[in-house]
Amino acid sequence: MDARHTTDKSKLPSRYVTEGPERAPHRSYLYAMGLTREQIHQPLIGVASCWNEAAPCNISLMRQAQAVKKGVASAGGTPREFCTITVTDGIAMGHRGMRASLPSREVIADSVELTMRGHAYDALVGLAGCDKSLPGMMMAMVRLNVPSVFIYGGSILPGTFRGQPVTIQDLFEAVGKHSVGTMSDDDLEELEQVACPSAGACGAQFTANTMATVSEAIGLALPYSAGAPAPYEIRDRFCATAGEMVMELLAKNIRPRDIVTRKALENAATVVAASGGSTNAALHLPAIAHECGISFDLFDVAEIFKRTPYIADLKPGGRYVAKDLFEVGGIPLLMKTLLDGGFLHGDCITVTGRTIAENLAKVAWNTNQDVVRPSSQPITPTGGVVGLKGNLAPEGAIVKVAGMPPEKQTFAGPARVFDNEEACFDAVKNRQYKEGEVLVIRYEGPRGGPGMREMLATTAALYGQGMGDKVALITDGRFSGATRGFCIGHVGPEAAVGGPIGLLQDGDVIRIDAIQGTLSVDLSDDELAQRRTAWQPRANDSTSGYLWKYAQTVGPAVTGAVTHPGGAQETLSYADI
């Protein structure tokens, strides 16, 4: 479709910038950048990327944005490129920088919104490559509700260490091996030089690839586009097509909230569970829903996890990485077996203008692979991620059980309480803990941290020491998608607001049952109430700047740790100005 002949500029936001005599000053700025008269009066399309030089997950986004712009221009639009921030978890991990990670999701969504609003762009193609930039970009799309297409920057290729494939997970776990003397300085240095051999986001089903899988399942990304690794030149073809497609969506007035419905959110949660994806999806899906005005919290996500088979054998719990999945059929192969098994809503519209079922109609089962199993022959009958609830987590908690045998999915032991991640990591590094304990890291929630840090450095060190399945760990913070073992995150209410996790003492017996979905402590209601009367709020050191501002507005993890009233309170969508 040639969108240039079907778009009525009089109904688009950019009319406020480009149309009429009173906009002559505005147009002069556009002429200053080399635009022609024709380009100025075409639809203005925001091409937003999270490009930066912080990490390999973002480094290829600028190149891919140029392909998007060619696609937009070829279909009669005028692309306007801009960048936003990214905080890369792999580099922020294990120190105070991780407090910036989850808040960066809000900054990304807010900054894309402000750029689009301020310059009155008509549609959006968003490129993202890192854990929080993917949901942040999708949140901006549904918040603005202008025609939008999401593009993932692609995953990194696996490294090779002495003939064996490796990922960043192996390197974090190597730190634990090094701490107990089972890996030498030279071996650690050799591994760090080969673990990440290309551009792209962490290669296994960690948070970035989990949310990339979500982008296709929820309908905001083109089929197959989220699976191709960053170095593959085919990515530029997907990007150019995305630029063309956003012009078609603009002509048809298909908007993100037409795509991101309750059913689409359920589809997204289904592919997370089926792929053993990151627990962070239970934070980001409610946040995306919130932008649409849809109530979809951690328990809604967990209910879908409970009824979804785990069928994709992906790291960290399985054997394969994103590149392997793409090469045997990609995310559409995973989605087709779920659709055929009755686990997906096939009638959801997508950015192709067609439904999920129509997109997948010609996807054939690949018998020459074992990355994805048929839904009738799952690795485990229920999803790789489980929601928990009990007197220790009245607002819920979450655990990733992909790759864990059933006998390892229950645990009981005495609490060992730490009031921040550093204290726990030091105890682990120095082997100052005991087998059978439940390590508790608290005051790391959205408000208490602030920022809800991930704990990969600690959990990976435990595995490196050979203790990953001999202790459990719970926190009101988060765990990386690369975390494995019995690690429970998002415990709510968080300690900073007086949640039960803040009332625990060393020696309290904690019981975790991922089969029944419970998280409890052996304390009576009366004992918890008595401890609550003695509890005092704790100040943190974020007394100014963005982290202070974030702590004033952020809500609980159960509803996505969001910072504004959301679509339910909206009276005018940006798309309708």
C-alpha positions in Angstrom: 0.0 0.0 0.0 1.3 3.5 -0.9 0.5 5.3 2.4 1.4 8.7 0.9 -1.9 8.7 -1.0 -4.1 7.6 1.9 -3.0 9.6 4.9 -5.1 12.6 5.9 -2.6 15.0 7.5 -5.5 17.1 8.9 -6.1 14.5 11.5 -2.4 13.9 12.5 -0.5 15.5 15.4 2.1 16.9 13.0 -0.4 19.3 11.6 0.4 21.5 14.6 4.0 21.8 13.4 3.8 21.8 9.6 0.4 23.1 8.4 -0.8 26.7 7.9 0.8 30.2 7.6 1.2 30.4 11.4 3.6 27.5 11.3 6.1 29.1 9.1 8.6 29.5 11.9 8.3 25.8 12.7 8.8 24.8 9.1 11.9 27.0 8.9 13.6 24.7 11.4 12.8 21.7 9.3 14.1 23.4 6.1 17.3 24.1 8.1 17.9 20.3 8.4 17.6 19.8 4.6 14.0 18.7 4.4 12.1 19.5 1.2 8.6 21.0 1.1 7.2 17.5 0.2 8.9 15.9 3.2 7.7 18.6 5.6 4.1 18.0 4.6 4.3 14.2 4.8 3.6 12.4 8.1 6.5 12.8 10.5 7.6 9.4 12.0 9.6 9.2 15.1 12.4 6.6 14.9 13.5 6.2 18.5 16.5 4.1 19.5 18.3 3.3 22.7 21.7 3.5 20.9 24.7 4.2 23.1 28.2 2.9 23.7 27.4 1.5 27.1 27.2 -2.1 26.0 27.0 -4.5 23.0 23.2 -4.8 23.3 22.8 -1.2 22.1 25.8 -0.7 19.8 24.1 -1.9 16.5 20.9 0.1 17.0 22.1 3.3 15.2 22.8 1.2 12.1 19.5 -0.5 12.3 17.7 2.8 12.7 19.1 3.9 9.3 17.4 0.9 7.7 14.1 1.8 9.4 14.4 5.4 8.1 14.8 4.1 4.5 11.7 2.0 4.9 9.7 5.0 6.2 10.8 7.2 3.4 10.1 4.6 0.7 6.5 4.4 2.0 5.9 8.2 1.9 6.8 9.2 5.5 9.4 11.6 6.8 11.5 9.8 9.5 12.9 11.8 12.4 15.5 9.9 14.4 16.2 10.4 18.1 17.8 8.5 20.9 17.0 7.9 24.5 19.0 6.3 27.4 19.7 2.8 28.4 21.1 1.4 31.6 22.6 -2.0 30.8 22.1 -4.5 33.6 25.2 -6.6 32.9 27.4 -3.5 33.6 25.2 -2.1 36.4 25.0 -5.5 38.1 26.5 -6.1 41.6 27.0 -2.5 42.6 25.0 0.7 43.3 24.6 1.3 39.6 21.9 -1.4 39.5 19.6 1.1 41.4 19.4 3.0 38.1 18.2 0.0 36.0 14.5 -0.3 36.7 14.0 3.5 37.0 15.6 3.7 33.5 12.5 1.9 32.1 10.4 4.9 33.2 12.9 7.5 31.9 12.9 5.7 28.5 9.1 5.7 28.3 8.9 9.3 29.6 11.6 10.6 27.3 10.1 9.0 24.2 6.7 10.4 25.1 8.1 13.9 25.6 10.0 13.8 22.3 7.0 12.7 20.4 4.7 15.2 22.1 7.1 18.1 21.8 7.6 17.7 18.1 4.2 16.3 17.2 5.3 13.1 15.5 2.5 11.0 14.0 3.8 7.5 14.4 6.7 5.6 16.1 9.2 2.9 15.3 11.1 2.0 18.4 14.4 0.1 18.6 15.6 -1.3 21.9 18.2 -3.9 22.9 18.5 -4.0 26.7 16.4 -5.5 29.5 14.5 -2.3 30.5 14.7 -0.5 27.2 12.4 -3.1 25.6 9.4 -2.7 28.0 10.2 1.0 28.3 9.8 1.4 24.5 6.6 -0.7 24.4 5.2 1.3 27.3 5.8 4.5 25.4 4.0 3.1 22.3 0.8 2.1 24.1 0.9 5.3 26.2 1.1 7.5 23.1 -1.2 5.2 21.1 0.1 6.4 17.8 0.7 3.7 15.1 3.9 1.9 16.2 6.2 -0.9 15.4 8.7 -2.4 17.9 12.1 -3.6 16.7 14.5 -5.6 18.9 18.2 -5.0 18.3 18.9 -8.7 18.3 20.8 -11.1 20.6 24.5 -11.6 20.9 26.2 -14.7 19.5 27.4 -17.2 22.0 31.1 -17.2 22.9 33.4 -20.2 22.8 35.7 -21.2 25.6 37.9 -24.1 24.9 35.5 -25.7 22.5 32.4 -25.1 24.6 29.7 -22.4 24.0 29.4 -19.9 26.7 27.3 -16.9 27.7 27.6 -14.0 30.2 25.9 -16.3 32.7 29.0 -18.6 32.6 31.2 -15.6 33.4 29.1 -14.4 36.4 29.3 -18.0 37.7 33.0 -18.1 37.1 33.4 -15.4 39.6 32.0 -17.8 42.2 34.4 -20.5 41.1 37.3 -18.1 41.3 36.3 -17.1 44.8 36.7 -20.7 46.0 39.8 -21.4 44.1 38.4 -23.7 41.4 39.2 -21.2 38.6 42.5 -19.5 38.2 43.2 -15.8 37.4 44.4 -16.7 33.9 41.3 -18.8 33.1 39.0 -16.1 34.3 40.7 -13.6 32.2 40.6 -15.9 29.2 36.8 -16.4 29.7 36.0 -12.8 30.0 37.7 -12.1 26.7 35.6 -14.6 24.7 32.2 -14.7 26.5 30.7 -11.9 24.5 32.0 -12.0 20.9 29.6 -9.7 19.0 27.0 -6.9 19.2 23.7 -7.8 20.7 21.9 -8.4 24.0 22.6 -11.4 26.3 22.1 -14.5 24.3 20.0 -16.8 26.4 16.4 -16.5 27.6 17.3 -13.7 30.1 15.2 -10.6 30.4 16.1 -9.0 27.0 15.3 -12.1 25.0 12.2 -12.8 27.1 10.8 -9.3 26.4 11.8 -9.7 22.7 9.8 -12.9 22.6 7.0 -10.9 24.2 7.2 -8.2 21.5 6.2 -10.7 18.8 3.6 -12.6 21.0 1.9 -9.3 22.0 1.7 -8.2 18.4 3.9 -5.1 18.4 6.8 -6.6 16.4 7.0 -8.3 13.0 7.1 -12.1 13.0 10.7 -13.4 13.2 12.2 -9.9 13.8 12.9 -10.5 17.5 14.9 -13.7 17.0 17.5 -12.7 14.5 20.9 -12.1 16.2 22.3 -8.5 16.1 25.1 -9.3 13.7 22.9 -10.9 11.1 22.4 -8.7 8.1 18.8 -9.9 7.8 18.0 -7.5 10.7 18.2 -4.6 8.2 15.5 -6.1 6.1 13.3 -6.4 9.1 14.0 -2.8 10.0 13.2 -1.5 6.6 10.0 -3.5 6.5 9.1 -2.1 10.0 9.5 1.4 8.5 7.2 0.6 5.6 4.7 -1.2 7.9 4.3 1.8 10.3 3.1 3.8 7.3 0.5 1.2 6.5 -0.6 1.1 10.1 -0.9 4.9 10.0 -3.1 4.7 6.8 -5.3 2.1 8.4 -5.3 3.8 11.8 -4.3 0.6 13.6 -3.0 1.7 17.0 -1.1 0.0 19.8 -4.1 -0.3 22.1 -6.0 -2.1 19.3 -3.1 -4.6 19.4 -2.3 -4.8 23.2 -5.5 -6.1 24.6 -6.2 -8.4 27.5 -5.9 -11.4 25.2 -2.6 -10.1 23.8 -1.2 -9.7 27.3 -2.2 -13.3 28.0 -0.5 -14.4 24.9 2.7 -12.6 26.0 2.6 -14.3 29.4 2.1 -17.6 27.7 5.3 -17.4 25.6 7.3 -16.3 28.7 6.2 -19.4 30.6 6.6 -21.7 27.6 10.2 -20.4 27.0 11.3 -20.5 30.7 11.7 -16.7 30.4 12.7 -14.1 33.0 10.7 -13.4 36.1 11.0 -9.7 35.2 8.2 -10.3 32.7 5.8 -10.3 35.6 7.0 -6.8 36.4 6.9 -5.5 32.8 3.7 -7.0 31.5 1.6 -5.3 34.2 3.4 -2.0 33.5 2.6 -2.3 29.8 -1.0 -3.2 30.7 -1.2 -0.2 33.0 -0.4 2.2 30.2 -3.4 0.8 28.3 -5.7 1.1 31.3 -5.9 -2.7 31.6 -5.7 -4.3 35.0 -3.2 -7.2 34.7 -1.1 -7.8 37.7 1.5 -10.3 39.0 -1.3 -12.8 39.9 -2.9 -12.6 36.5 0.5 -13.4 35.0 1.1 -16.2 37.4 -2.2 -17.8 36.7 -1.2 -18.1 33.0 2.2 -19.4 34.0 0.4 -22.1 36.0 -1.5 -23.5 33.0 1.2 -23.2 30.3 3.6 -26.0 29.4 7.3 -25.3 29.4 8.5 -26.4 25.9 11.5 -24.3 24.8 14.8 -25.7 26.0 16.6 -22.4 26.5 19.3 -21.3 28.9 19.7 -20.5 31.7 17.6 -23.6 32.7 18.0 -25.4 29.4 20.6 -26.0 26.7 20.1 -23.5 23.9 20.3 -19.7 23.2 18.3 -17.3 21.1 20.4 -17.8 18.0 19.5 -21.6 18.1 15.8 -20.9 18.4 15.9 -18.4 15.5 17.7 -20.9 13.2 15.2 -23.7 13.8 12.1 -21.6 13.2 12.2 -18.6 15.5 9.6 -17.3 17.9 6.8 -18.2 15.3 7.7 -21.9 15.7 7.2 -21.6 19.5 4.0 -19.7 19.1 2.6 -22.1 16.4 2.9 -25.1 18.7 1.3 -23.1 21.5 -1.5 -22.0 19.2 -2.1 -25.6 17.9 -2.2 -26.8 21.5 -4.9 -24.2 22.4 -2.7 -22.0 24.6 -2.8 -18.8 22.5 -5.5 -16.5 21.4 -5.2 -16.6 17.6 -7.7 -13.8 16.9 -5.4 -11.0 18.3 -4.5 -8.3 15.7 -0.8 -7.5 15.2 1.3 -4.9 13.4 1.1 -6.9 10.2 -2.6 -5.9 10.1 -3.3 -9.6 10.4 -4.1 -11.8 13.4 -1.8 -14.1 15.2 -3.4 -17.1 13.6 -3.1 -15.6 10.1 0.6 -14.7 10.7 1.3 -18.3 11.8 -0.9 -20.1 9.2 2.1 -21.2 7.1 4.5 -22.0 9.9 5.4 -25.6 9.6 6.6 -27.8 12.5 10.4 -28.5 12.2 11.0 -32.2 13.0 14.8 -31.7 12.7 15.2 -29.8 16.0 14.8 -30.2 19.7 15.0 -26.6 20.8 11.2 -26.4 21.0 9.1 -29.4 21.9 5.4 -30.0 20.9 3.1 -28.6 23.5 1.8 -32.2 24.1 5.3 -33.3 25.0 6.6 -30.5 27.3 9.7 -30.4 29.4 7.4 -29.8 32.3 3.6 -29.5 32.2 3.5 -26.1 33.8 5.4 -22.9 33.0 9.0 -22.2 33.8 7.9 -19.3 36.1 5.7 -19.6 39.2 3.8 -17.0 41.3 3.9 -17.4 45.1 1.7 -16.0 47.8 1.5 -16.5 51.6 1.9 -14.7 54.9 5.5 -13.7 53.9 4.2 -12.3 50.5 0.6 -11.1 50.7 1.1 -9.1 47.5 2.9 -12.0 45.9 6.3 -13.1 44.8 7.8 -15.0 41.8 10.3 -17.7 41.1 11.8 -19.2 37.9 11.7 -23.0 38.1 12.6 -23.8 34.4 15.1 -26.6 34.5 14.5 -27.5 38.1 13.2 -31.0 38.9 10.0 -31.2 41.0 11.9 -32.4 44.1 13.9 -29.2 44.1 10.8 -27.0 43.9 10.2 -27.0 47.7 12.5 -25.7 50.4 12.4 -24.9 54.1 15.1 -23.5 56.3 16.1 -20.8 58.8 16.4 -17.2 57.6 19.7 -15.4 57.3 18.7 -11.8 57.0 20.6 -9.1 55.1 19.5 -5.5 54.7 21.1 -4.9 51.3 22.7 -6.9 48.5 26.3 -6.0 49.3 26.1 -7.6 52.8 24.7 -10.8 51.3 27.3 -10.9 48.5 30.1 -10.4 51.0 28.8 -13.3 53.1 28.6 -15.5 50.0 32.0 -14.5 48.7 33.6 -15.3 52.1 31.5 -18.6 52.6 29.8 -17.1 55.7 26.6 -19.0 55.2 25.4 -22.5 55.8 23.8 -25.1 53.6 20.0 -25.2 54.1 19.6 -21.5 54.9 17.2 -19.1 53.3 19.2 -16.0 52.5 17.0 -12.9 52.7 17.9 -9.7 51.0 15.5 -6.9 51.9 15.2 -3.1 51.6 15.9 -3.6 47.9 12.4 -3.1 46.6 11.1 -0.4 44.2 10.9 2.2 46.9 13.3 0.9 49.5 16.3 0.5 47.3 15.2 2.6 45.6 15.2 0.9 42.2 14.6 -2.8 42.9 18.1 -4.1 42.1 18.8 -7.5 40.5 20.9 -10.0 42.4 22.7 -11.9 39.7 26.2 -11.4 41.2 25.1 -13.1 44.4 23.1 -16.0 42.8 25.8 -16.7 40.2 28.5 -16.7 42.9 26.4 -19.3 44.8 26.3 -21.6 41.7 30.0 -21.0 41.1 30.6 -22.3 44.6 28.5 -25.4 44.0 25.8 -24.2 46.4 23.2 -23.0 44.0 20.7 -25.8 44.9 21.7 -26.1 48.6 20.3 -22.7 49.8 17.3 -20.6 48.8 17.3 -16.8 48.4 14.3 -14.4 48.7 14.2 -10.6 48.1 11.9 -7.7 47.7 14.3 -6.8 44.8 14.6 -8.7 41.6 16.6 -11.4 40.0 18.2 -11.3 36.6 16.8 -13.4 33.8 20.2 -15.2 34.0 19.6 -16.3 37.6 18.9 -20.0 38.2 18.3 -21.8 41.4 15.6 -21.4 44.1 15.6 -17.6 44.0 12.3 -15.7 44.9 12.0 -12.1 43.9 9.3 -9.3 43.9 8.3 -10.2 47.5 5.6 -7.7 48.4 4.8 -5.6 50.3 8.4 -4.6 50.3 10.4 -4.1 53.5 10.5 -0.3 53.1 6.7 -0.1 53.6 6.6 -2.5 56.5 6.0 -5.7 54.6 6.5 -9.0 56.4 9.9 -9.5 54.8 11.0 -6.5 56.8 9.9 -8.2 60.0 12.0 -11.3 59.6 14.8 -12.2 62.1 17.7 -14.6 61.8 16.4 -18.2 62.4 12.8 -17.7 61.4 11.8 -20.8 59.4 10.8 -19.9 55.9 8.8 -22.4 53.7 8.8 -22.2 49.9 6.6 -24.4 47.7 6.7 -23.6 44.0 4.4 -26.6 43.3 1.6 -25.3 45.5 2.6 -21.6 44.9 3.2 -20.6 48.6 5.8 -18.5 50.5 5.4 -18.4 54.2 7.2 -18.0 57.5 6.5 -20.0 60.6 5.1 -17.1 62.6 1.6 -16.5 63.9 -0.4 -13.5 62.8 -0.1 -12.2 66.4 3.7 -12.5 66.3 3.9 -10.7 63.0 1.6 -7.9 64.3 3.7 -7.5 67.5 6.9 -7.2 65.4 5.1 -4.7 63.1 4.4 -2.4 66.1 8.2 -2.3 66.9 9.2 -1.8 63.2 10.7 1.5 62.2 11.0 2.8 58.6 14.6 3.0 57.4 16.0 5.9 55.4 18.1 5.2 52.4 20.8 7.5 51.0 18.9 8.6 47.9 17.9 11.9 49.3 18.1 13.9 46.0 18.2 13.5 42.3 16.3 11.1 40.1 16.3 8.1 42.5 14.7 10.3 45.2 12.1 11.4 42.7 11.5 7.8 41.6 11.0 6.6 45.2 8.3 9.3 45.8 6.1 8.0 42.9 6.8 4.3 42.4 4.2 1.8 43.2 4.4 -1.9 44.3 5.9 -4.7 42.2 2.6 -6.5 42.1 1.2 -3.9 39.7 4.4 -3.4 37.8 6.3 -0.7 39.9 4.7 2.0 37.9 5.0 5.8 38.5 1.8 7.4 37.1 -1.9 6.8 37.0 -1.9 5.1 33.6 -4.4 4.7 30.8 -7.4 4.2 33.1 -7.1 7.8 34.3 -6.4 9.3 30.8 -8.9 11.8 29.4 -7.1 12.5 26.1 -4.7 10.2 24.2 -1.8 11.9 22.5 -2.8 10.3 19.3 -6.1 12.2 19.4 -4.8 15.7 20.0 
